[in-house]
Amino acid sequence: MKRVSVKLRERKPGRKSETKRMRREGFIPVEIYGKGVENLHAWISTKDFMNLPHGETFLIDAEINGEKKVCILKDIQFGWLGDNPIHVDFYDLANVTEIEIEVPIEFTGTPAGVELGGTFEVLLHSLTIKARPANLPDKIVIDVSSLGLGEALHVRDISPPEGCVILDNPEETVAVVAEPEEETLEEATEETAEEEQTSE
């Protein structure tokens, strides 16, 4: 699994003047917590946060006051605009033997049904898995080239990565190749009537 390193600054909660100043200087408050560990309050620069990987799972080597902690990105709070992060949660994995986490799905190949006029529709973009931190995958890659017209891919059809257990409902639909829509009799009649009016 991909690992990224970030340097954090210690944050002392309750100091409104410091909070306003740090936000103006381009920092986002971070809360670090986990099983049996002391909660830590920190700052991460907006630049470092925006440079974190997107669309995949990753581990964070977070350094604060000379101490390094291995974490995952647990939660992001956004402002009212919806695209400006205002608070971030890191989960410390120090005492974690197994973790449940959402991992994005990456589809490869062109479904056979698409070659016949079908439309590939994705219904599930990630899977929830349980694994040891060392076995966490960046993403789950699924080859859909054999998916035929009108066929569906379910959770039960996916082989989990080594050391991982998929927790989603096995019957849940992940993706389908929808058959091309046929014109209804009413639509066909309307088109015929319009053509007749035009010819007149």
N, C-alpha and C positions, 0 to 999 in steps of 0.2 A: 504494500500500500504506500501511496505517496505520502511523504512527510514534508512539512514546511516549518521553518523556524521564524519566530517573531520575538521581538523584544518589547516587553511591556514596562510601563512606569507604574510605580505604586500610587494608589489613589486612597486618600483619606476621606471616607464618607462624611457627609454633614457640612462640608465647607462649600456653601453656595458660590462664594466669590471665586474659589478655585475651579469649580465646575464650569462656570461661565467662561473663565479665562481659557481653560483647556479646550473647551468646545470651539472657542474662537480661533485657537491655534491649530485646529484640525485634529482633535483627538476624540475618541469614542470610549465611554466607560465600559469596562469589562468586569463581569463577575465570574470568579472561578470557584467551583464547588464540586463535590463528589462524595463518594461513600467513605465515611470515616476520616475525612480530611478537613482541615480548617479552611473556611471560606476566605478568599482573597479578593481584594478590590484593586482594580488596575485600570490603566489607560492603554489603548492601542491607537496608533496613528491611523487616520482615515486612509492614507495611502497604502499602508501595510494591509489593512483590512480589505481594501478593494483589489489588492493583488493576490488574495487567497484564491485557490482553485474554485472553479464553478462547474456544476454539473457532474461532480464526482465526490466520493467520500475520501477523506484524507485525515492524517494525524497532524496535530500541532505540537511542535516543541516550543513551549512558551517559557521564556526566560524573564524572571522578575527578581530583582535584588540579588542577582548572581545565582539564583536557584532555577533549575530547569524542571518543568512539569510537562508530561505527555498528556495531551487533551484532545477532545473532539469538539467541533463547533456544535453546540447544543441548541441555541436559539438566537434569533435576531429580531429586535424590535425596530420598526420603522416609524418615521414621523408621519404626519397627516398627508404628506405628498405621496407616500408609499414607496419612494425610492431612495430615501435618505436614512441610513441606519443611525439610530440614536442610542442603542444599548445592545450589548452582545454578551451571551453566556457561553463559557467554556466549561466542559465537564472533565474533571481530573480523573484519569484512568489508573491512578496509583494502586488502588485496592480493588480493582475490577478484574474478575476472572473471565466473565462473559458479559457481553453487552448486546442489547437490542437496538438496532439502528436501521434507518431507511437508506437504501442504496439505489442509486439511479440505474435505469435499464438503458442499454444501448442496443438498438436493432441493426443488424447487418444483413446485406443481401436484398434482392428484390423479390417479393413474393410471386410465386408462379401465377397466382390468380390475378395479379396486377397486369401481367402480360396478356390476359384474356379480357381486359377491360374493367376489372374490379378496382376498388379503392381500399387502400390500406389505412385502417383506422386504429389508432392507439388509444386504449382505454385506461391503461395503468402505466405510469411513467417511472415508478420505483417499486421496490419490494422491501418488506421489513424482514431483516434476518437476525439471527442470534449466533454469535461467534466470539471466540477469544479475540482480544484486540490485535494480536499478531496475525490472525487469519482474515481480518476484514478486507474485502476487496474494494478497489476503487469504484468499480461499477460491475454490473452483470451484463455480459454480452450474449445476445440471443440471435441466432441465425434463423431468419424467417423465410428463406428462399424456397422452402418446400411447402409453404402455406398456400393452399389452393383457393379457388373461387368459392366463396360462401363458407370457408372454414374459419375456425377460431382457435386461438392459442390460449390455453388456461394455465393457471399457476401450477397445476399438477404436471404439466408438460415440461416444466423447466427443471433442469438438473442444477441443484445448488452448487456453488463453488466448494472446493474441498475445505472441510472443517466448519461449514456453515449450515444452518437450518433455516429454511424459509418459513416464516410464521403466518403468512397471508392464507386466506381461505383457498384450499386447493381448487375449488370450483369457480373461483373468480376469473373473469375473462380479462386477459391482458391485451389482446389485439385481435382484430378480425379483418378479413378481406371481404368487404361488402360487394354484393353483386350489383351491376349497373342498374340504375332505375329505369323501368320501362314506362313509356308514355301511357297515361290513362286514356280510356276511350273518350272521355270528355275533352281532354287536351287535344287529342287527334281530331275530334269533330270540330273544335273551335278553329284549329289551324286550317282545316279544309274549307270552312265557311269563309275565313279571311281571304284565302286564295281565290275563291270563287268571286267575292266582292271586288277584289283587285282586278281580276280579268274582265269584269263587267265595265 
